Amino acid sequence: MRAVVLDEERTLALRDVSEPKPGDGQTLVHVRAAGVNYADVLIREGRYPQPPTLPYVPGSEIAGETEDGRRVLAFIRMEGGGFAEHAAADREWLFDLPDSASYEEGAAFLLAFLTAWIPLTRQVQLRPGARVLVTAAAGGVGSAGVRVARALGAEVGWSRSASQAARGSRSIPRCSSAGTSAPAASTSAV
């Protein structure tokens, strides 16, 4: 099996590796797409708080198919392995991928939307009619925050950095089409 491997010198390379053997409570997934998130960047740079042992196959967000043909998305958690042809996923972190979603959309979904969902439902318990300002709405978590808040019935305003405004960031129209109000502010980068 082929996989992208991060070696001891922090170099990424495509290599032949052993196929993962699913343990108890795991399912083997044929990976069709893998998300690259900030944790993967930090691991590569050696700045992740709980670094994995190297060599390591990065990738914690995947979408693909199980052996029985089920379309799924999964969060691989700390063991990584998503940047490979196959990955072992815990069944509790394996979810059906709707037919209307691409594998790429599935692989990019979980961490951004969980990062938005948890604070809006567990920390503030957002109610319909509430007003929410989503900062950094042009990024993955920000755009997920706009969609989650709107789905929960909130009136949503958003902001973006001055540099994004100057570049005419393409993500902002997506926020508008998600039912948000006009931007509340453009902010300078800190």
Residue pairs with C-beta under 8 A, 6 or more apart in sequence:
1 16
1 17
1 18
1 19
1 84
1 85
1 86
2 14
2 15
2 16
2 17
2 84
2 85
3 14
3 15
3 17
3 57
3 81
3 83
3 84
3 85
4 12
4 13
4 14
4 15
4 57
4 58
4 59
4 83
4 84
5 12
5 13
5 14
5 15
5 17
5 55
5 56
5 57
6 12
6 43
6 44
6 54
6 55
6 56
6 57
6 58
7 13
7 54
7 55
8 54
8 55
10 44
10 45
10 46
10 54
12 44
12 58
17 57
17 84
19 85
19 86
20 28
20 81
20 84
20 86
20 87
20 88
21 88
22 28
22 88
23 88
25 90
25 91
25 92
26 88
26 89
26 90
26 91
27 66
27 67
27 72
27 88
27 89
27 91
27 94
28 66
28 67
28 86
28 87
28 88
28 89
29 62
29 64
29 65
29 66
29 72
29 74
29 86
29 87
29 88
29 89
29 94
30 64
30 65
30 66
30 67
30 85
30 86
31 62
31 63
31 64
31 82
31 84
31 85
31 86
31 87
32 63
32 64
32 65
32 103
33 62
33 63
33 64
33 102
33 103
33 104
33 106
33 107
34 59
34 61
34 62
34 63
34 82
34 83
34 107
35 59
35 60
35 61
35 62
35 82
35 107
35 108
35 109
35 110
35 111
36 59
37 60
37 61
37 111
37 112
37 140
39 48
39 60
39 111
40 58
40 59
40 60
42 48
43 51
43 52
43 56
43 58
43 80
44 58
50 78
52 78
52 79
52 80
56 80
57 80
57 81
57 82
57 83
57 84
58 80
58 82
58 83
59 76
59 80
59 81
59 82
59 83
59 84
59 87
60 75
60 76
60 77
60 78
60 80
60 82
60 111
61 73
61 74
61 75
61 76
61 82
61 107
61 108
61 109
61 110
61 111
62 73
62 74
62 76
62 82
62 87
62 89
62 107
63 71
63 72
63 73
63 74
63 97
63 103
63 104
63 105
63 106
63 107
64 71
64 72
64 74
64 87
64 103
65 71
65 72
66 72
66 94
70 96
71 96
71 97
71 99
71 103
71 106
72 89
72 94
72 95
72 96
72 97
72 106
73 94
73 95
73 97
73 106
73 107
73 109
73 110
74 87
74 89
74 90
74 93
74 94
74 95
74 110
75 89
75 93
75 110
75 111
76 82
76 87
76 88
76 89
76 93
77 90
77 93
79 88
81 87
81 88
82 107
95 110
97 103
97 106
101 109
108 140
112 140
112 141
112 143
112 144
113 144
113 147
113 148
115 141
115 144
116 141
116 144
116 145
116 147
116 148
116 149
117 144
117 148
120 126
120 132
120 145
120 148
120 149
120 152
121 152
126 132
126 149
126 152
126 153
126 154
127 152
127 153
128 152
128 153
128 154
129 153
129 154
129 155
130 153
130 154
130 155
131 154
131 155
131 157
132 145
132 149
132 154
132 155
132 156
132 157
133 156
133 157
133 158
133 159
133 184
134 142
134 145
134 146
134 149
134 156
134 157
134 158
134 159
134 175
134 180
135 142
135 158
135 159
135 187
136 142
136 159
136 160
136 161
137 143
137 145
137 146
137 158
137 159
137 160
137 171
137 172
137 175
137 180
137 183
138 160
138 161
138 164
138 169
138 171
138 172
138 175
139 171
142 158
142 171
143 171
143 174
143 175
143 178
146 156
146 158
146 175
146 178
146 180
147 178
149 156
150 156
150 178
150 179
150 180
155 181
156 175
156 178
156 179
156 180
156 181
157 180
157 181
157 182
157 183
157 184
158 172
158 175
158 180
158 183
158 184
159 183
159 184
159 185
159 186
159 187
160 169
160 171
160 172
160 183
160 186
160 187
161 186
161 187
161 188
161 189
162 186
162 187
162 188
162 189
163 189
164 171
164 172
164 186
165 186
172 183
176 182
